Amino acid sequence: MRARTYDVAVIGAGPAGAVFAKEYAAAEKEKRILLIDGQTEERPKVCGGLLSPAAQKVLAKMDLTLPKSILSDPQIFDVRTVDLPKHLIRHYQRHYLNMNRYAFDRWLLSLVPPTVDIFKGHCCSVTRGQNGFLLQIRTNGVMQTFHASAVVGADGASSLVRGIFFSHMPLRYIAIQQHFNPHRTDTVPPYSCIFDPVTSESCSWTICKDGEVIFGGAFPKKNCKASFEHQRARVEEILGISLGTPTKTEACLVCGPRRPSDLVLGGDSVYLAGEAAGFISASSFEGISGAVLSGRLLARAFSNGKTPDAVLHLYRKYTRALRLRIIGKFFKRAVLFSAPLRYLIMKSGLLSIKKFDI
Ligand SMILES: Cc1cc2nc3c(=O)[nH]c(=O)nc-3n(C[C@H](O)[C@H](O)[C@H](O)COP(=O)(O)OP(=O)(O)OC[C@H]3O[C@@H](n4cnc5c(N)ncnc54)[C@H](O)[C@@H]3O)c2cc1C
């Protein structure tokens, strides 16, 4: 740790924060960058750990290839989409990579140049002072103060930075996941997406990963635990699978942006990237691609913008296509989550894999 005064402090070392720090430090070697890493192995990011084609494309643009050690077993070729009340199941081809999410985050972090100060801890407060920002970081019960001229909130769905500086938060669900070691994994879909308006306006899923089955879902905050239990029971009963006793239960917030105004890029030397900015798919909760891409584009805006306003202007310009893609997902969600439209699409078999086609 060289200094307690930085040009920029990045809160959150997930994909958005790590990629921002990596790219900005590589372009501007003399800049003093602080990256606050709040994730621990004991409490890893709750995630399905599926790397979408959009995320693979962003990594390819950065000339990155994924180490094999990050991949999980099995690799998945399709999503089994289930309309639970209608007992309707369709398979759709998907090109995701199934991976260990914690290993992925640590790998991205390992790419951050040594000129960046990576500090383990939890940022408890950010206040605007006369010459920048004061940050209070707690590590093992000890509070330390840092100073920075600019702040990047890459702190995900529970963003402290967005909460302090930008009042409007998008709709958020509680995502709950349980891990199981069932006797027979062959009865559980390797990857499924389950629509069941009985328990949630959102969806639930199963993902097989390294001998485990993850069953998860996103639920409105009210009665989320009971809704999750109800959903699990319905899935086991209707799909005829037995998950057994969970070995682990985890939960976190997940954003469900619905309007263009849910996407907030920043202002007055405070910038948001990744899910904190609202860059997550409203239809599938796919958020790694938006996190990596926005981190990268914000780094470019920092390099090319000479003033805070210019940085924001460039960030807005660079993220135009990404914002349009996220807004497109609002419409996709409206179709997929409308019970009659979803039924019509699934019933028609449009774009689905017909198992007995030659
Ligand atoms: C259950 C679930 C399943 C998902 N599955 C997928 C999937 O399969 N594929 C996919 O693409 N997306 C998935 N997503 C979405 C995806 O995980 C996120 O959108 C993505 O991780 C966002 O990246 P990020 O860097 O913006 O934020 P995050 O990955 O959330 O990283 C934020 C980081 O900031 C840290 N942090 C937060 N607050 C503080 C603080 N105050 N001080 C210090 N550090 C802090 C956190 O510890 C974390 O490390 C899923 C989300 C959930 C909830």
Ligand as a Chemical Component Dictionary entry (heavy atoms), coordinates in Angstrom:
data_LIG
# 
_chem_comp.id                   LIG 
_chem_comp.type                 NON-POLYMER 
_chem_comp.pdbx_formal_charge   0 
_chem_comp.three_letter_code    LIG 
# 
loop_
_chem_comp_atom.comp_id 
_chem_comp_atom.atom_id 
_chem_comp_atom.alt_atom_id 
_chem_comp_atom.type_symbol 
_chem_comp_atom.charge 
_chem_comp_atom.model_Cartn_x 
_chem_comp_atom.model_Cartn_y 
_chem_comp_atom.model_Cartn_z 
_chem_comp_atom.pdbx_ordinal 
LIG C1  C1  C 0 -28.413 -15.927 -8.076  1  
LIG C2  C2  C 0 -27.783 -15.208 -9.239  2  
LIG C3  C3  C 0 -27.386 -15.925 -10.349 3  
LIG C4  C4  C 0 -26.779 -15.262 -11.419 4  
LIG N1  N1  N 0 -26.323 -16.006 -12.469 5  
LIG C5  C5  C 0 -25.682 -15.408 -13.480 6  
LIG C6  C6  C 0 -25.113 -16.174 -14.530 7  
LIG O1  O1  O 0 -25.173 -17.406 -14.526 8  
LIG N2  N2  N 0 -24.481 -15.513 -15.543 9  
LIG C7  C7  C 0 -24.376 -14.151 -15.556 10 
LIG O2  O2  O 0 -23.833 -13.596 -16.506 11 
LIG N3  N3  N 0 -24.889 -13.398 -14.560 12 
LIG C8  C8  C 0 -25.509 -13.994 -13.513 13 
LIG N4  N4  N 0 -25.978 -13.239 -12.468 14 
LIG C9  C9  C 0 -25.764 -11.798 -12.485 15 
LIG C10 C10 C 0 -24.295 -11.500 -12.194 16 
LIG O3  O3  O 0 -23.843 -12.275 -11.101 17 
LIG C11 C11 C 0 -24.084 -10.017 -11.868 18 
LIG O4  O4  O 0 -24.874 -9.200  -12.674 19 
LIG C12 C12 C 0 -22.618 -9.663  -12.037 20 
LIG O5  O5  O 0 -21.854 -10.375 -11.105 21 
LIG C13 C13 C 0 -22.414 -8.165  -11.847 22 
LIG O6  O6  O 0 -21.044 -7.910  -11.771 23 
LIG P1  P1  P 0 -20.562 -6.613  -10.975 24 
LIG O7  O7  O 0 -19.078 -6.599  -11.041 25 
LIG O8  O8  O 0 -21.320 -5.438  -11.431 26 
LIG O9  O9  O 0 -21.051 -6.864  -9.468  27 
LIG P2  P2  P 0 -20.722 -8.084  -8.502  28 
LIG O10 O10 O 0 -20.296 -9.272  -9.238  29 
LIG O11 O11 O 0 -21.896 -8.179  -7.591  30 
LIG O12 O12 O 0 -19.463 -7.567  -7.710  31 
LIG C14 C14 C 0 -19.574 -6.546  -6.765  32 
LIG C15 C15 C 0 -18.437 -6.718  -5.808  33 
LIG O13 O13 O 0 -18.473 -5.623  -4.905  34 
LIG C16 C16 C 0 -18.272 -6.091  -3.601  35 
LIG N5  N5  N 0 -18.915 -5.124  -2.726  36 
LIG C17 C17 C 0 -20.202 -4.792  -2.632  37 
LIG N6  N6  N 0 -20.379 -3.818  -1.722  38 
LIG C18 C18 C 0 -19.140 -3.543  -1.241  39 
LIG C19 C19 C 0 -18.663 -2.633  -0.257  40 
LIG N7  N7  N 0 -19.488 -1.802  0.389   41 
LIG N8  N8  N 0 -17.332 -2.618  0.013   42 
LIG C20 C20 C 0 -16.475 -3.464  -0.649  43 
LIG N9  N9  N 0 -16.877 -4.327  -1.590  44 
LIG C21 C21 C 0 -18.199 -4.359  -1.865  45 
LIG C22 C22 C 0 -18.910 -7.469  -3.567  46 
LIG O14 O14 O 0 -18.320 -8.274  -2.566  47 
LIG C23 C23 C 0 -18.571 -7.982  -4.948  48 
LIG O15 O15 O 0 -17.346 -8.655  -4.969  49 
LIG C24 C24 C 0 -26.597 -13.867 -11.386 50 
LIG C25 C25 C 0 -26.996 -13.139 -10.272 51 
LIG C26 C26 C 0 -27.572 -13.802 -9.191  52 
LIG C27 C27 C 0 -27.955 -13.022 -7.971  53 
# 
loop_
_chem_comp_bond.comp_id 
_chem_comp_bond.atom_id_1 
_chem_comp_bond.atom_id_2 
_chem_comp_bond.value_order 
_chem_comp_bond.pdbx_ordinal 
LIG C1  C2  SING 1  
LIG C2  C3  SING 2  
LIG C2  C26 DOUB 3  
LIG C3  C4  DOUB 4  
LIG C4  N1  SING 5  
LIG C4  C24 SING 6  
LIG N1  C5  DOUB 7  
LIG C5  C6  SING 8  
LIG C5  C8  SING 9  
LIG C6  O1  DOUB 10 
LIG C6  N2  SING 11 
LIG N2  C7  SING 12 
LIG C7  O2  DOUB 13 
LIG C7  N3  SING 14 
LIG N3  C8  DOUB 15 
LIG C8  N4  SING 16 
LIG N4  C9  SING 17 
LIG N4  C24 SING 18 
LIG C9  C10 SING 19 
LIG C10 O3  SING 20 
LIG C10 C11 SING 21 
LIG C11 O4  SING 22 
LIG C11 C12 SING 23 
LIG C12 O5  SING 24 
LIG C12 C13 SING 25 
LIG C13 O6  SING 26 
LIG O6  P1  SING 27 
LIG P1  O7  DOUB 28 
LIG P1  O8  SING 29 
LIG P1  O9  SING 30 
LIG O9  P2  SING 31 
LIG P2  O10 DOUB 32 
LIG P2  O11 SING 33 
LIG P2  O12 SING 34 
LIG O12 C14 SING 35 
LIG C14 C15 SING 36 
LIG C15 O13 SING 37 
LIG C15 C23 SING 38 
LIG O13 C16 SING 39 
LIG C16 N5  SING 40 
LIG C16 C22 SING 41 
LIG N5  C17 SING 42 
LIG N5  C21 SING 43 
LIG C17 N6  DOUB 44 
LIG N6  C18 SING 45 
LIG C18 C19 SING 46 
LIG C18 C21 DOUB 47 
LIG C19 N7  SING 48 
LIG C19 N8  DOUB 49 
LIG N8  C20 SING 50 
LIG C20 N9  DOUB 51 
LIG N9  C21 SING 52 
LIG C22 O14 SING 53 
LIG C22 C23 SING 54 
LIG C23 O15 SING 55 
LIG C24 C25 DOUB 56 
LIG C25 C26 SING 57 
LIG C26 C27 SING 58 
# 
